[in-house]
Amino acid sequence: MVRRSSFSIFKSVITALFLREVQTRFGTKKLGYFWAIFDAMLMVLVFAGLKAAIAENAMPGVDFPVFLASGFLAFFLWKDIVNRSIDAFGANSALFAYKQVKPFDTLVARVLLEILVSTMATLVFIVIGLYFGFDIAVEDFNMVMVAVVWLILFGFGVGLMSAVFAHFYETFGKIINVIMTPLLFVSALMYTVDSLPPVLRELILYNPLVHFMEMIHGFYFAALDTKYVDYEYMLYWTLIPLYIGLYFYVKGEQRILST
């Protein structure tokens, strides 16, 4: 009998869990894939339309709908990774009877699904943008992708930490869900940091998501820059939640498997 490597088993488990997540989330709903994309795109288009109508020329050299869409899509990706991670262990607890399936695997599968959904939403926006003649050209595609991948890692770290804490303390998950709505308005999605008064600018830069949005926008649009982006601050916010999440996951994995 051929022994399979740990990585081979992990890959097979992730593939099976990913397909199960797709089936669970979309398989029982008519037009499930469409609504998963439409939910994100609707808010993007509504805010983009309102902002463009109110302040069409407030940001010279930048297409407002594209500016807002790039920020909203990135924020929704991060938010959905964190939110879907919170109940990943509980929703898949029946699968832990199989020794090959670990709680960590369920979280990875959910993150991959959110990346897929976000990618599809982005492609839909690109098609819409091309049809309506939006300026969707990217100034530095490589650095924008670095920012998005970094944002995914940040979301994964916060998601893992939240999943472990919420599994043992249900209130923690509720608190995370509550703060997501205010974050929508204080994460530089509808404005740039440079457009804010100095006092507000100093306060909002404590929010790590602002640095990610400024990085994405700064490298996407030639008319904007990344002078307010603190890469060291972003690194701390990526590594610390990831370390905390991994530490408590390793300590509590057996308890998670037994509950």
N, C-alpha and C positions, 0 to 999 in steps of 0.2 A: 504494500500500500504506500502510495506517495504522500509524504508529509507536506502539507502546505505551509508556506511561510506566514508569519504574523501579518505582514503587509498584505498578502494575498487574501487572507481571511478578512482583514479590515476593509479592503476594497470591495469584496463581495457583499459584506454586511451593509456598507454605506450605499451601494447600488440598490440592494433590496429595500433598505429603509427609504431611500429617496423615491423609488417607484411607489412604495406604500404611501408616502406623504403626498405624492401627486394624486394618487387614487383617492385618498381620504379627503383631500382638500378640494379637488375638482371633479373627481369621477362621478359623484352622485348628483352633480348640479348641471343643469342645462346651460350651455355657454359658460361653463365655469372658468375657462381660461380667459375668455373675453372680459368677464367681470373683474377678474383679478388685475388685469391691465387697466380696465376702464376706471376702476376706483382711484388709482393713482393719477391717471391722466385727467380725470374730471377736475380734481382740485387744482392741478397744474394749470389747466386751461382757464378755469374760473378766475384764479388769482392773476394769471397773466393778462387776461382780458381787462379786468378791473384796473390793474396797475397801468397798463398801456393806455387806457382811456383817461385816467386821472392825470398821469404824469408822463406823457409820451416822450417828451424831449428832456427828461430830467437827467439822463445819463448818456451824453453824446458818445457815439461810437459803439454803443451796446444795444443790441436788440432785446427789449424788455421781456417779451415772452420767452426767449431763449435763456436769458439770465435767470428768470424765475424757474423755468422748467429744469435747468441744470441743478439748481439748488434744491428744489422740491424732490426731484427724483433721488438725489443723493441722500437727503434727509429721510425720505420714506424707506430707502434701503436700510439705513442704519436703524431706524425705529422698528421696522418689521423684523429685522434680525434679532433685536433685543426682545421685543414682545413675543415672538414665536419661540424664543429660547426658554422663556420663563416656565412654560408648562410642558416642555419637551419630555422631561422625565416622567411626570405623572401620566401624560397621554399615551406613553408607550410602555408603561410598567408591566403589562402582560407579556411583552416580548423578552423581558429579562429572565424568563424561565429558560431561555436558550443561552447557554454559557458563552456563545460567540458574540452575543449582543450586549454591549456595554452602554450605560447611560450617555456617555460622551458621544457615542456613535449617533444617537438620535439627534443630538444637538447639531452635529456636523451635517447631517442629512437635511435638517431644516434650514440651516444657513445656505446650503447649496441651492435649495429650492427658492429661497428669497432672492438669491443672485440671479437665478433663471428668470423669475418674474420681473425683476427690475430691468434685466437686459431686454426682455420683450417689450416692456413699457417704453424703454429708451428708443428701441427700433420703431415703435409706433409713432413716437414723437418726431423722430427724424423724417419719417414718411410724411407726417402732417406738415412739418416745417418746410420740407422741399415743395410740397404741393402749394402752400400759401406764400412761398417766397421768403421765409425767414432766413436771416443770416446765421446759419448754424456752423459756419467754419470754425475750426478749433485752432488757436494760436500755437499751442504746444501739446499735442495729443499725448505724448509719452508721459509728461508730468501730470496731466489730468488723470491718466490711468494710475499713476503712482499714488495720487491723492485718493482715488476711489478704492484701490486695493488696501491702502492704509486705513481708510474709513471702515472697510469691511473687517479688518483685523481689530480695530477699536470696538466695533459692534460685537464681534465675536467674544472679546474679552469681557465686555460689560454683560453680554448675554450669558456667558458661562457663569460669571459671578452671581448674576441675578437668578439663574436657574438653580444653583446650589442653595442660595439663601432662601429663595421662595419655596423650595421643596420642604424645608424645615420650618420656615416662618412665612405663612401665607400672606401676612400683612405686607411683607417686603414687596411681593409681586404687585399688590394693589397700589402701593406707593409709586412704584415705577410707572405703572399705567397712568396714574393721575398726572405725573409731571410731564408726560409726553406732549400734552396739548400746549401748556405754556412754552415748552421748548420750541415749538413751531414758530413762535413769534419773537424769540430772543436768540435765534441762531443765524442771523444775517441771511435769511432766505429772500427777503423782499427789499433789501437795501444793502449797501456796503458799509463797512465799519467807518470808512473815511467820511461818509455823509452824516455821521452822528456828531452831536456836541461832545467836546472833550470829556465831560463827566460821564456821560452815558457810554462813550467809547471805552473808557477805562474799566467800567463795570462789566460791559458785555464781553470783554476779552477774557474774563475768567471762565467763560463757557467754552470748553474745548471744541465743541461743534462749530463755533464761529471760525476758529482757525482752519478747520477742514473746508468750510464753505469758502472762506477767503482764498485758500489755496486753489480750490477747484475753479473759482471765478477768475482769480488772478492769472492762471495759466490758460484758461479758456479764451478770455477776451484780451485782445491787444491793448485796449483802452484802459484796462485795469492792471493792478500790480499786487504783489504779495508782501508789501512792506510791514503789514501788521501780523503776519503769520509767524508764530513762535514754534519752530520745529521741535525744540527741546521739550517745551510744554506738551506738545502733542505726543511725543514719545513717552513721557511719564504717564499720560492718561491712557496710553495704549498698553504699556507693560505692567503697570501697577494693578489694574483690574484683572488682567490676564493672569498675573502671578497669584493674586488672591483667589481667583476662581479655580485655578489648577491646584493650589495648595489645599483648599477646603474640599475640592472634589476628590482628591486622592485620599484625604482623611475620612471623608464620608461616603465613599463609593459603596462600601458594603452595606451601610445603613440604607442608602438609596435603593440598592438591589433588593433589600429585604422588606421594604415598605410598599 
